[in-house]
Amino acid sequence: MSAIEVKNLHKAFGDLKAVDGVSFDVQQGEIFSLLGPNGAGKTTTISMLSCLLRPDQGDALVMGHSIKADQMGVKSVLGVVPQEIALYNDLSARENLTFWGKMYGLRGAPLKQRVDEVLEIIGLTERAKDRVGKYSGGMKRRVNIGVALLHKPQVIYMDEPTVGIDPQSRRNILDSVVALKNQGMTVLYTTHYMEEAQELSDHIAIMDTGKVIAYGTNAELVKIVGQMDRITLTVSTDGGRVAEAWKVVKGVKQVKAEDGTLVVLAEDSNQVLPRLFEAASTQGTRITSVTIQEPNLEAVFLHLTGKALRD
Amino acid sequence: MKIFDIALKDLTRSFRSVFAVLFMFVIPLVVTGMFYVMFGGMADSGTGFSLPQTNVVIANLDEGGSGFDMAMSQFPADANIQSMGDMIVYTLQQDNLADLMQVTLVDSAEAARSAVDAQEAGVAVIIPADFSAQFSDLEGQAVLEVYQDPTLILGPAIVRSVLNQYMDGISGAKIAVNVALAQTGSGDPAFIGQVVEAYLTATEATRDPAALLEVRAPAAGETEEVPLLLRIIGPIMGGMMVFYAFYTGTATAETLLQEDEMGTLPRLFTTPTTQATILGGKLLAVLLTVTIQVIVLLTLGALIFGINWGSLGSILLFSAGTILVASAFGVFVNSLLKSTKQGGIVFGGVLTFTGMIGMMPIFVFSNPSATIDTISLLVPQGWAIHGLLQSMQGAATGNLLLTMLVMLAWSVAFFGIGVWRFQKRFA
């Protein structure tokens, strides 16, 4: 059964089509990732599904509630973890959770009990009385997630929750996402980190320029690029000129120069790599480093759009 | 219920901010305290407040005139009054004015001006040779010269005030003579003298110099004698309260913009809470914050400085009006802003400008006029000050109600526009 059914959503800001006919289904109890670079339309999609923005066209059902016709219904089954930390720095973690719990309709003893539970979940029971402004970035992120869990929502949106945090906090958040799924929650997760989508997701929708350009499981998406390897090289001369020359090398499917490195999609790196060295030598260029990666979502995105995920 | 939760959260945040508490309570009290010390200090409050004494030099060059003696009976025989100039000197040397001015006589206008230039005196009064003659001549114009130290304000203003009232009395007598002459056609000096005497007796101003300086508040009924210090400090404290109440209203309403930028407002909109409840909670917080500020400042003003704000009914009326209009003004101003970055300019500019205009009746006390009162009423702060002064002067409830109604009208307009703009913005 679908937890979220998105049907042909459109949203434009002036001439900019931020979301252009997006449709997808999220099954109950799964982690569903929206993967795409900055500006792909992920946050706008989440904002419409949170009832913060009204779609120009299309609709979506969240646990059967229409985001157009039954916004209170949507909001009551939903927990939202915004991209930026949205907390009151001058209140303690407990005060923040208590306030947000009240906004979700909790009162009295159940509220206090749930606040205690959430503090336990996010591991901040000992620091509950400290003002959030004194917390580290990772601790704030945990409270930010905790707020969305207070009313035990059926669906939780997490909009790039790991942006700008240290590896340890990131690991904690990824583990907590899996824990939420294990508790039966449906998680809609947006990220521009391919590794996160790959690790967490049951299904992934890849977005670019406001559209879903690919949809499926990780395995299904990787099949799109076949068994192509991703070879990342650095060279001693102008990367753009070298890229042009390598496009005609046998076995090379795609070449892209980015930030002083060259990214090559090739069917078999073992066969192609010697040819690249030879072509480089002919041009008087030295290859100074080589990294080979097996097919992944980054390669899928490169294959579909001609650009890297972090562009 | 959620509306109170939101308001309570905002109140908690406001009162945890040292900056906010400083502006809400500490600065108004400290500024008033500075005025209090400046104007006499707490130690003097029991014995009364003393204005600084001004050194006045008078060059009385008046040679007298045929008609000056018409008011002689108004002065004691041993005063040796020979001219109108002598009358002025006699008046300014009265014991009742001794605390306010130290009078010295000099022989020439130059000597009088030199004394001021050398800062030996604050004010020089130069009575010209033809002063009495001009007064006696029904077509003439008797003119005094007042030469003052430009760095002084209060002392010269007092001297000018005494002289103005004295000259008003003289002008009045002259008008009375003109009217009597026109009606009777008699030019008999004895008759003219009788007219002047009758006029001066009626006014009594020249015989009682102390009356020239007495400040009387229009009172609805019996009022207690209030020390002059409190009559000055009360409006200043009230002015500070009004000024900073508007500041608090604007700063608290700014949390709408802050929360929008912090992301907590959009997050609130993702909870099952209506937009009306969220905005209502935020506006209630503004109202409650200003209310607490006004109550605390009124109480502390009464306890620390002994200020009598007026009767309970009038305090309630002007306080309610001030709270409403300060809160509504804050909501209105913030609804015009795009971001908190613009807030600094607004706080520094609009609030200071409108606040100073509104407080003009309090701080331009050396030259109060109807024009200044009217200008101050162009801004909402002016109406709050108006209500405050009415309450302190024991104005009739009807007058205060009228002021309250005007403040209510301002409030409705400001709230209406502000809420409409915010609703549109967050729709």
Interface residues (C-beta under 8 A of the other chain):
Chain A: S50 C51 L52 M72 K75 S76 L78 V80 P82 E84 I85 A86 L87 Y88 D90 L91 E95 F99 W100 K102 M103 Y104 G105 R107 V147
Chain B: M1 K2 D5 K9 T12 R13 R16 S17 M262 G263 T264 P266 R267 L268 F269 T270 T271 P272 T273 T274
